[in-house]
Amino acid sequence: IRRKTRINIIGHSLGGALPRFSLRFWPDIRSMINHLIAFGPTNRETIMADAACKTFPPIKYTNISSKFDELVRPLNSSEINAQCVKNISIQDICQLRIFAEHLAAGIYDYCGYILTMNALNSQSF
């Protein structure tokens, strides 16, 4: 990328954690990234995530999770506690979305889509 426009990355499951891994080991790409939006990522409590995945301001991070995720355990392992991170559970916004599990949250759930669009259009936290 040679332009001044920074890109947004949207990842699902491990695709939410791998960009953070890349940002740690290839620091020259950090200036190219504006926002990382991750659905059901395994951000904590795994060997790789705990050791290799960090956050790098001014990159913005949005983690969208589901309280009915059957794969990411414990459920709060999608969350990251940092100033540049926003953690959102689909059920905190759309309480009746009981079928928004791991696959649906990042692929076809309408509330997940709306949260993604809101994150992309957000200018600040």
N, C-alpha and C positions, 0 to 999 in steps of 0.2 A: 504494500500500500504506500503510495507516494504522495497522496493528496493530504490536505490538512483535516479532512473529515475523519473523525474517529468512528469505529464500527461498534455495533451492539452484537453480543453473542447470546443466543438462546440455546440452552442445553437441557436434556432430559435424563434423569437418572445419573449414570456415570458421566454422561455428557455435561453435567453441571459441575462435576469435580475436576474433570480433566483440563478444562481451560485454566483453572486456578493452578494446577500442577504446571502447566505450560508457562504461565506468567512468572512462576518462581524460577524456573530453570532457563528461560529465554527472556531476560529482563528487557531486551531491546524492543519487544513487542508491546510492552505495557503502555507506551505512549500512543499506541494505535487503537486502544480499547476504551470505549466510553462506558459501557454498561454490560454486565453479565447477569442474565436472567436464567435461573435454574429451577427446574421442576423436580421435586423429589430427589435432590442430590444427597450423596453420602458425604457430607462435609466434615463429620467428626466421628470419632470412635471406631475408625478403621486404621490399620497400620499406615496405609498410603496417605489418607486425608490428614491424620494428625501430624505426620512427619513432613509432608511435602507441600501441602496446600495452604497458602497464606492469602491474605487480602492486601491489596496495594492501592491506597488512595492516590489519585483522585478517581480511580475506577469505582463506579457504583455497582453494587451487588443487590439483587433481589432474589430471595429464595422463596419459592411457592411450594408449599407442602400440603398434604392431606392427612387428616386425623384417621383416615381409613386406609392408609398406605400399608399394604401387606408385605412389602419387601424391605423398606427402610426401617430398621429397628436399632435402637429405640427411636420412637417417632421424632424426638427433638434433635436427632443427629443431623437433620437437614439445616438446623439453625446455626448461625455464626453470630457471635457477640462482638460487633465492631461498629464504629461510628458510621462507616460507609455502607453498612448492610441494612436492608429491610427484610425481615422475616415475616411471611404472611401464610396463614393457614386458610385454605379455601373455605373451610367450615366456619371460620371466624367472620367471614364476609357473607357467605351463602350457607346458612345453617342447615338447610335441608338437603345439601348435596352429599347424601350418604353413598352414592355410587361413584363419587370422584375418588377412586383409589389410585394406585401408582400409575398405571397405564393411562387411565382417563385424564388424570390431572394435567398431564403434559401434552396430550395428543388431541382429545376431542371434547373435553369438558368446557362448556360455554363460560362458566365463571373463571376457569383458568385462562381462557382466551381474553376475557375482559381485564383480568389482573395483569396479563402480559401487555396489553395495549396501554393500560394506565401506567405501567412501569416505563414503557418506551416513550410515552409522551410526558413523563415527569421531568421537570427541569432541575429539581432539587429534592432533598429528603426532608 
